[in-house]
Amino acid sequence: MSGISSNCGMKDPVDTLIGAADDALRALFSKPHAMRPTPRSESPLEAMEDEDRRKAGALMRVNHVGEICAQAMYAAQAATTRDPHLKAHFQEAAREELDHLAWTQERLDELGSRASFLNPLWYAGAFGIGLLAGRFGDPVSLGFVAETERQVEAHLDSHLDRLPQEDTQSRAIVQQMKVDEARHAAQAQSSGAKDLPPPAKALMRLAARVMTTVAHRV
């Protein structure tokens, strides 16, 4: 699995549809392979109580859903832009987010937890939102990326507070994800992102709250 298909964004709508379907199938059903090594804690791993393990698993499941949504969002935006440089930017960001997808999946396995049963729904929703943002033009599309990544960064920061203290491995993964998300937001901003209006930002926060609440359990 290598991230967004090179077919996305071609002028032929049939090719675009095939590329988008291929991206979705790989994100949802293929085992993700990271290009970078999984971040590892410098502290010795400590045994966790079953309750703490379940809590960590639920939080990492939410983070895994976030990465499913990131693959969908970048696939949609790569499909809508006509700027080849911006398309390459979206594809590179998707490849980095694929590392996050692989890391969170690996950690879920280690915790004896599972991914969300609703991942196809999360993917479809994120793809639709990314497609809509892209239709408003590249500055708005980049603004959507910048705001999304800022909200994700804040969300990951809250997880660092909520993860069990003994779960140093999950913390190492989340910390690196937070660094990457901040960089993606800065890159989108420097590429010409348009600041979204406050109602749009509020709506994004509401949608994220619904997703994280449901994904924590399902």
N, C-alpha and C positions, 0 to 999 in steps of 0.2 A: 504494500500500500504506500503510495507516494504523494498523497495530498490531492489537490485539485487537478482534475484532468486537463490536459492541454487542449482538449476539444472545446472547453467552455469558452463562450464569447465569440465563436465563429459566426459569420453572418447568416449562414444557412440555419434556419430555426430547427430543422430536423437534427442536424449535427449538435446544436446547442442542447436540445432536449436529451439526446443520447448521452452527451457528456455529463449533463446534470444528473441523469439517472445513474450513470456509472459512479459519479462522486458519492451519491447517496448510498448506494449499495456497499461501496468500500468503507465508508465512514461507519455504517451501521452494522455490517456483518463480517468484515474482514478484521483480522487481528492487526492492530496498528503497530508499526515498527518505528521506534524513535531513531533519529539520526544522532542525537546526543545521549551520553550515558545518563541513566537515572540519577538525579541528585541523591546523595547519601549523607546521612547524619554523621557528624564527627563524634557524637556521644554514643556510648554503647547502647544497643537496643535493650529496653526494659520490658519485662513481661507485663501485659495489661490484663486487667480484670475483664470478664466477658462483657459487662455493661459498657466499659470504656471502649472495648473493641467494636461493639455495635455502634456506639456514638461516632467513632472515627470512621467506620464504614459508611454511615449515613452521610457524613460531611463530604467524604471523598466521592460518594455517588453523585452528590450535587455538583461537585467540581467536574466530574466526568461528563455530566449532562451539559455543563457549560462548554466543554470542549467539543461535544457533538454539535452544539449550536454554533460554535465558532467555525467549524468546517462548513456548515450549511451557509452561514453568513458570507464567508469569503468566497465560496463557490458561486453564490448568487451575484455578488458584486463583481467578480471576475467576468461573469457572463454578461453583465449589462454595460460595463465600461467599453468605450471605443478607443481608449488611450492605451497603447501597448505597454508603455512604461508603468502605468497604474495597474494594468492587468498583472504584470510581472510582480509588482509590489504586493498585490493581494495574494498571489500564488506563493510568494516567499513567506508571507505572514502565515498562510495556511500550513505550510510545511513546519514552521516553528510550533504552531498550535497542535500539529500532529504529534510532536514530542509530548506535549501535555496530555494528549489523549492516551498515548501509550503508557506514560508514567502513572496516570490515575487508574488505568485499567490494571496495571501490574500491582499497584498498591491495594486495589479492591480484592484482587486474588489473594494477596498476602494476608489480608485481614479476614478472609473467608466471607467476604461480602459479595455483592452483585451490582451490575449496572441497572439503571432504571428500566422498568418494563415499557415505559412510554417513550423511549428514545426515538422511534420513528415519528411520533407526534411532535416531539421537541424539534427534531430536524426539519420537518415540514414547516412548522411555524417560523423558525429562524430563517429558513430559505425564503419564505414568502416576505418576511419583513426586510431581508437584505435585498430582495428583488425590488420591492417598493422603494427603498431608499435609493437604489441605483437608478431607478426611473426618473428621479428628481435631479439627476446630474451628478457629476463627480464630486463637486464641493460638498453637496449634502451627503453623498455616500461616504465620503471621508469623515465628515462631521459625525455621522452615525457610528463609524468605527471608533473615532476618538472618544465619544461619550460612552459607548459600550465598554471600551477597555478601561476607562476611568471608573466606571461603576463596578466592573469585575475586579479591578485592583482593590477597591474598598471592600468588596465582598470577601476577597481572599484575606485581607487584613483582619476581618472579623473572624474568619475561620482560624487564624493563628491564635486568637484569644480563646476560641471554643474547643479546639482540639485538646484531647487529654495531654497533660504534661509529659506523660511517659511516651507518647507517640512522636518521638523525635524524627522518625523517618517520614511520616506524612508532613510534618512541619518543614522538613528540608525541601520536599517537592513543592509544597504550596509557596514557600518563600521564593524559589526560583521562578515559578509561574508568575508571581506578583511582579518580579523584576522584568520579565518578558512583556507582560501586559502594559506596564508603564512605558516601555520602549515603543510598543506598537502604537500607543496613544500619541506619543511624541512624534513618531514618524508620520502618522496621519495628519497631525496638526501642521507639521512643517511642509507637508505636501499640498497644502491648500484647503484644509478642512474648514467648512463653514459651521460656525457655532449654531447648534440647534436651539429653537425657542424653548422657553421653560415648560410649556405644556407637553412638548414632545419628550423632554427629559423625564418629566414626572410620569408619563405614560410608560416609558421604558423601565423606570424603577418599579412601577406597579406590575408590569408583565414579569419582570425578574423575580419579584417577591412571590408571585403565584407559582412560577416554575420551581423556585428553590423550596418552597413549602411542600409542594406535591412530591417533588423528586426526593426529598428527604425520607419519604416513607414508601413511595411506589417505584 
